[in-house]
Structure formats: structure tokens, C-alpha cells
Amino acid sequence: MNKLEKMSKQVEEITRQLITEGNIKPQQMIVIGTSTSEVLGQHIGTSGAEMVASEIYKGIQSVQKDLDFYVAFQCCEHLNRALVVEREVLQQYVLEEVSVIPVAKAGGSMATFAYQHLKEPVVVENIKAHAGIDIGETLIGMHLKQVAVPLRPIFRQIGKARVNMAITRPKLIGGQRAVYEINNNNHRCK
């Protein structure tokens, strides 16, 4: 197995881990932030690589074929970290489309590759994803629902890039008398 195939397999495995441990349901959304430069051991935004984007995309798609979830690919800072999604996602989540086409130098290699390979790609400014994978410290937090909970990936690096993942949970509201699980003793207010 060469280095690129290994990357694809690692991405597949951490995506499966995220979906399983995050209990991601059909048609829930995950955000993917990737610096292909960092994967190659270069400074973010300096050495984008379509071949790396292709392998990462391949790893995610292999999981998506088996499990029904949506993916949003985060663009780089030059497009304000907008996201590439399928038009179906835009409609399902009632998102607002923006007019831009990601390219390697303004959008990043990963978002550009996704835009070129999704069935009906559109770009949106923001989402509230249920979970996410950050390859190369691209800062996906702005696109996660509250409350984000770190999830340690089985592979802490893809190529030379550090990997972080997060799942989300609903906010716990209330105070000392709040109840978070149903049992027979807490059905009535006193």
C-alpha cells in the first residue's frame, strides 16, 4: 500500500469512528476541514495538492456509500471558510447559497476537489454540523452545533497533519433541579 492509499484508508477508518462513536444518524451532517499542505508537511495554504484531496475524498466517500450522512467540505480562509455541499443538503437544511467557485488558491484543494466531484455542488456560508473532522488544524469549530465534544481519532495524523475530531450534544439547560434522563420519579413538578 503506497502513502496515498494509506491516507485514504486512514480517513475511511476515522470517518467510520466518527459516525459510530458520534451516533450520526441518516442525513445528519459532518464537516470536513482539510489542509492538503499540512498533510504534505508544509505550512497551511502553501502547497495544496489535488492528489491528497482525492485520497481524502475517496476515504470519506467509501463510508458515505455504506452509511447515509451528508458531508460539508470547508473552504480556506480566503473564502471565509464557506462550505461545499450537495444541492440536496442546501434544500434539506434550508441553507443560503453564495456565488463563488472554489479554486486551489481561493478555497483550497480539498474544497475545490469536492466542488469538481459532487453531483450538484453549491457553496454556502455556514452550517451547524453534528460532527466534524479537522485534518491540519483548519478550525472547523465555527461550523459545529453547540456543544462540541472532542473525540480522539484512532489516527492522530494523516500524512504530516494533525487530526482532531468532534461530535456534538444538545446543551444541558437548567440548574440544580433540571432532569436530563427520564425515570419514574421525575414526571411531576412539585
Residue, then its C-alpha position, 0 to 999 in steps of 0.5 A: m500500500n503506497k502513502l496515498e492509499k494509506m491516507s485514504k484508508q486512514v480517513e475511511e477508518i476515522t470517518r467510520q469512528l466518527i459516525t459510530e462513536g458520534n451516533i450520526k444518524p441518516q442525513q445528519m451532517i459532518v464537516i470536513g476541514t482539510s489542509t492538503s499542505e499540512v498533510l504534505g508537511q508544509h505550512i497551511g495554504t502553501s502547497g495544496a495538492e489535488m492528489v491528497a484531496s482525492e485520497i481524502y475524498k475517496g476515504i470519506q466517500s467509501v463510508q458515505k456509500d455504506l452509511d447515509f450522512y451528508v458531508a460539508f467540505q470547508c473552504c480556506e480562509h480566503l473564502n471565509r471558510a464557506l462550505v461545499v455541499e450537495r444541492e440536496v443538503l442546501q434544500q434539506y437544511v434550508l441553507e443560503e447559497v453564495s456565488v463563488i467557485p472554489v479554486a486551489k488558491a481561493g478555497g483550497s484543494m480539498a474544497t475545490f476537489a469536492y466542488q469538481h466531484l459532487k453531483e450538484p455542488v453549491v457553496v454556502e456560508n455556514i452550517k451547524a454540523h453534528a460532527g466534524i473532522d479537522i485534518g491540519e488544524t483548519l478550525i472547523g469549530m465555527h461550523l459545529k452545533q453547540v456543544a462540541v465534544p472532542l473525540r480522539p481519532i484512532f489516527r492522530q495524523i494523516g500524512k504530516a497533519r494533525v487530526n482532531m475530531a468532534i461530535t456534538r450534544p444538545k446543551l444541558i439547560g437548567g440548574q440544580r433541579a433540571v432532569y436530563e434522563i427520564n425515570n419514574n420519579n421525575h414526571r411531576c413538578k412539585 
